[in-house]
Amino acid sequence: MSSWRNLLLRLGEKCPEYAGNADFKDQIEACFSVIRREIEHSGNDVFPFLIQCAEQLPHKIPLYGTLIGLLNLENKEFVRKLVENAQINLQDALETGQCNKIRILMRFLTVLMCSKVIQPSALVVVFESLLSSAATTVDEEKGIPSWQARADFYITCILSCLPWGGAELVEQVPEEIERVMVGVEAYLSIRRRVSDAGVSVFEDIEETNDAINEKDLLEDLWSRVQDLSNRGWKLDSVPRPHLSFEAQLVSGKSHDLSPVSCPEQPGPPGVLSGIAFGRQKHEAELKYPQRIRRLNIFPSNKIEDLQPIDRFVVEEYLLDVLFFLNGCRKECAAYMVGLPVPFRYEYLMAETIFSQLLLLPQPPFRPIYYTLVIIDLCKALPGAFPAVIAGAVRALFDKIADLDMECRTRLILWFSHHLSNFQFIWPWEEWAYVLDLPKWAPQRVFVQEVLEREVRLSYWDKIKQSVENAPALEELLPPKGGPQFKYSAEDGTDPTERAVSLELKDMVKGRKTAREMISWVEENVFPAHGFDITLGVVVQTLLDIGSKSFTHLITVLERYGQVIAKMCTDDDQQVKLITEVSSYWQNNAQMTAIAIDRMMSYRLISNLAIVRWVFSSLNVDLFHISDSPWEILRNAVSKTYNRISDLRKEISSLERSIVLAEGAASRARQELESAESKLSIIDGEPVLGENHVRIKRLKSYAEKAKEEEVSVRESLEAKEALLARAVDEIEALFLSLYKSFLTALAEPLHDAPRDGTLRPSGHADDMTIDLEDSSVMELDKDGERPKKSHPNGSRERNGYNLDEKQQWCLTTLGYLKAFTRQYASEIWQHIEKLDAEVLTEDIHPLVRKAIYCGLRRPLDE
């Protein structure tokens, strides 16, 4: 990378490019002296790179803004083009709904205003355009209130610019910015407060008045901005390097901005039905998602005494770095620990990362990304961050009973993976008390599931060794044994059945074809032993042959899956097939899930059969004490949903291909017609048409283009037929899934109160936790091992007071809500049928609440 690029990229960092000098003023001057010369020679290269740096390293925007302000003094044309480009990018982002780009470009324009590059009044006009669009959207008569998510986002963009430029706006255009603030306040008075019901990390079991009256994210930001205004717009978290160059910048020429236009309303105004409103609201929230939901898992004394706005700004920095550097985990960690703020923020950094890892309905990136970032941060800050993460784990563990089921699963997967990168070291003796809790207690189940996942990532003896400080926890480890083959010589099964199994193994070793094996089963085995024994012998023997590795299993299923498919043609038979798989791998939940998943991929098992098996008596009693049946169900629903998602993507691609093919065919046809219409002289006589060789070539092109168009249309028709079947399949799956939940919950909820709660009245008091004590982490003298200063190890053993039936209901309802929330986009498309067949008037209120919360649908609809 050339030196000027390095200087731009590393601006604001203590690095070799600036000889280790960390002073912002010196760095900007050094960078300016190089860049202004470089513009003369390769301005077309500097221009896009500078914009890219500002957009993708937004925590450095004040530095880039000051640099551009200095460039504006000497090269007004270059800066004018840069401002125009930024505005064009903003307009494009508004049209396409690129939330992060809109937010960052708004901040960029604000900082340019501070550096005298943009007129303050022009920036206010941009603010007012967004404010006007937002106010119109939420207007009950003129707008479409279901799209409030977009309106809220626009207001958030305006408010989030003020920490970077509020002081300058108030100083230079006080009346205009006051008009904007009054408009924002008016907007807040007419919008609907956004409830976190259904997407809160912690279950809101008791909907107290405090919870109902709690500010939502936009209201919270407004209060922070008001506090900033009351403090004279002074804050510590935003560097203001332009002040060091104010005497120079004031002589620069400020550029104007053209008006920006917000997208049109997504539909005509009017009163919508409940379902139409819900669908539009869901679509809007998908396109304009809430960026963060604060966890507040640490006590207030663990986060330094920050101004309210400083917390918001640091969160913005952290979220920006996580977003823009998601492909460079080490760079991401390096930037996260080097933010331009004068205070420590390790606890806030941990809370922000966990808020993203546990964000509902889904995190911005795969959970593995946050796992890797946390690992790199622990390595980058070995004296502080591991203790902070340990404190976060303890705080979340203390509240695990109230954690959303989806978040609980993510936390289990993250924690086990995290420990696998640190030799599985954890002070398990602190949690040994869970053995005194009932087997269904959430804390005990959490420890059990973490250990099971650790075994998957390592091996049984290693994990046993890791809990040697709490040897009693060995009781929670999964069984050590391997597969349970019914027809081994030691099991004492019927010699005839064992002989059939041996004969089947010999056929596999002899490389008999699937057709030959099917004939053998139909002619020799089935007539003599009946379906159940035949199925058991065939499935168990084939699984045993494929038990050495995942590859062996795949090979066996690919080669002899037809044998199983021929035997199991309906759901009843497939349920028995799954039972045989589960029996064989009863000591290995991972292989059970893998085998069933692979069988579904090969269409040996239907998703409906998996739903029936999961909700069979064999598994229902495990719902609250094991994740195994839920993992299999998640895999089945996910695979079905992914099929339909892939088909929609393919259809969308084919539709674009058709447009291109039609254009190519039309152009080829026009060229041919044009060539044929021209007069040519051949042998002294005028002849209609150009050179016959060229015409022949053009005919060939036209025919090929037409064939390509026809081929793409046929492919599209085929995919649309597959999509129609897939839509019917997923509708049947969701109906089966919900009806299975209803059936399973009917009896346990029969005597449950219908007031929306399952917990005993004293539960909230009994489970009260002093977070200030429970998550305080201190380092001992050598700065390495964290010392406990919380009562986790001696927590009251009688603090958990739910009986098994109550916990089973809470867990099952939690998973019902989680499935609904995860696939809400698809469920909304089938909501009429769901209302007619599932959400009937006699449905239990707790079941209705779980489903409605998952869909974020008002209960009073």
Buried (B, 14 or more C-beta within 10 A) or exposed (E): EEEBBBBBBBBBBBBEBBEEEEEBEEBBBBBBEBBBEBBEEEBEBBBEBBBEBBBBBBBBBBBBBBBBBBBBBEBBEBBBBBBEBBBEBBBEBBEEBBBBBBBBBBBBBBBBBBBBBBBBBBBBBBBBBBBBBBBBBBBEEEBBBBBBBBBBBBBBBBBBBBBBBBBBBBEBBEEBBEBBBEBBEEBBEEBEEBBBBBBBBBBBBEEEEEBEEBEBBBBBBBEBBBEBBEEEBEBBBBBBBBEBBBEEBEEBEBBEBEEBEBEEBBEEBEEBEEBEBBBBBBBBBEBBBBBBBBBEBBBEEBBEEBBBBBBBBBBBBBBBBBBBBBEEBEEBBBBBBBBBBEBEBBBBBBBBBBBBBBBBBEBBBEBEBBBBBBBBBBBBBEEBBBBBBBBBBBBBBBBBBBBBBBBBBBBBBBBBBBBBBEEBEBBBBBBBBBBEBBBBBBBBBBBBBBBBBBBBBBEBEBBBEBBEEBEBBEEBBBEEEEBBBBBBEEEEBEEEBBEBBEBBBEBBEEEBEBEEBBEBBEEEBBEEBEEEBBBBBBBBBBBBBBBEEEEEBBEBBEBBBBBBBBBBEEBEBBBBBBBBBBBBBBBBBBBBBBBBBBBBEBEBBBBBBBBBBBBBEBBBEBBBBBBBBBBBBBBBBBBBBEBBBEBBEBBEEBEEBBEEBBEBBBEBBEBBEEBEEEEBEEEEEEEEBBEEEBBEEBBEBBEEBBEBBEEBBEBBEEBEEBBEEBBEBBBBBBBBBBBBBBEBBEEBBEEBEEEBBBBEEEBEEBBEBEBEEBBBBEBEEEEEEBEBEBBBEEBEEEBBBBEBBBBBBBBBBBBBBBBBBBBBBBBBBBBEEBEEEBBEEEBBBBBBBBBBBBBBBEEEE
